[in-house]
C-alpha cells in the first residue's frame, strides 16, 4: 500500500489523473499479481483485453517520470573485496565462510554451483592395464570405509577396458553433484575436463599436471613436493649432481630440478643419465664423476714422482698408488631419482667408481620410501624426502592381515581422499562450497602421508627429510 500510494501521488502530481484511473490501474496490478507462475489463472477475470493499451500508456508515463541517475564519465569503478575472515549469515541461519579467490571462475557461472554433493561416489579403474594397482585400490577403498566407519558414503566400483568404455560410464553416471574417483592414468584423464559443465568433480590419479583444472583434481604423488623439501633442507652453497634413469620419471625430474635449484642456496654442478636396462650405467657414472680425467691426472702425478729420487717424492708416490683417481669430486650431494632393482644395482656401483658415500651425500626422492632399500650398505647415511612409516604402519598391517599381500605404496591415497569426501558429504556441502574447501590456501588436511592441500587443483604434500641407518629411515632434525 505504501508503494501504491507513492505511485498514485506521482500520477496526480505529474498529470493530474483522476482517482478513477488510479483505481482501474490498481485492480489491473493486483490481477496480474494473482497470475500463477505455472498456469495463467486469475487474470482473464479482471484483466480486460481493451485495457491493455491503456495500461501500457500508464506504465510509459511512470517510467518517464522516474528520476534517472547517469554514471559519471571517467570515474574509476569500485570493486567489492571480501576479506578472508569475513562470514556471511544467510536466511537459513547457517554460516558460509567466504574465502577470497578460492573458487574457480567457472564455478561462479555454473548452473549447478549450488547442487549438493551426492553420497554415491563412482570409482573409475582400468580392468586390464595396471591390474595390480586396480586390485590394491579396490581393497584399499574397502578397508578405508571399514576403518573410518563411513556410513554415509556409497562407493561404486566401475572398471573399463578402454577409453570408449570409460567415456560411456561417465556419460551414464554424470549428474550435478556427482563425484568420480579416477581415472587412473594421464591418458585416460585427457580431455575429461569437458565434463565439468555437468556439475561433476573428478579426483584423478594422473601424473601429468597439465590435466588438472576446473573440476579435475589430481591426487597422485608429485616429485615437485620432493624437490621442494630437499632443496629447502640442503645447506647453503651445497653443490648438487644428478644421476637419473632415462624413463618418464627420471626425465621429468631432470626437466624441473633447475627451477628448484634456482630458488635455493644450492647449485647444480653436473648431471648424467643411464638407460633403463643399465647397459651404459658405468659410463654414465664415470662421466658424472669425471673418473677418466681424474684417473689420467693420477697417472700423470705418478709419472712425475717416479722421476724424482728424493724421500718426499717416494713417500708421496707410495701414498697415491693406493688411489684409483686423484682430486676431490666437485659436488657434495648426488640425487638418485630411481627405485626398484635398478636402485639396488646403481648404488653399489657408485663407490666402485670413486663416488664415496662417506664424502658425498646420496639423496633420493619419495620413491625410496620402501624398506627394501634401507638395508643396502651403499645407501646407509643417505637421505630422501618422505613421511615416517609410523604414520601408516598400522594401516599397512591391517591391509596385509585382511588381504594376505603387501600392497603398493600408493594405497594411502584412497584413505586420505575418503577422509575429505566424508567431511564434504556429512556436512552437506554443495559444489561451490566444496571448491571453496579444496582451493582455500589456509586449509591443510591431515592424512596418513602427512599434511596436504590443493594448489591449482593439484595435491601438495608437506614432506620430511628421512635418513637411512641400520635398516630404518628416521626423521632428520
ABEGO torsion letter per residue (X at the ends): XAAAAAAAAAAAAAAGBBAAAAAAAAAAAAAAAABBAABBBGAAAABBAAAAAAAAAAAAAAAAABBBBBBBBGBBBBBBBBBAABBBBBAAGBBBBBBBGABBAAAAABAAAABBBBABBBBBBBAABGAAAAAAAAAAAAAAAAAAGBAABBBBBBBBABAAAAAAAAAAABBBGBBBBOBABAAAABGAAAAAAAGBBBBBABABAAABEEABBBABBBAAAAAAAAAAABBBGBBBBBBBBBBAAAAAAAAAAAAAAAABABBBABBBBBBAAGAAAAAAAAAAAGAAAAAAAAAAAAAAAAABABAAAAAAAAAAAABABBEBBABABBBBBBBEAAAAAAAAAAAAAGBBAAABBBBBBAAABBAAAAABAAABGBBBBEBBAAAAAAAAAAAAAAAGBBBBAAAAAAAAAAAAAAAAAAAGBBAAAAAAAAABAABBBBBAAEBBBBBGGBBBBBBBBBBBBGGBBBBBX
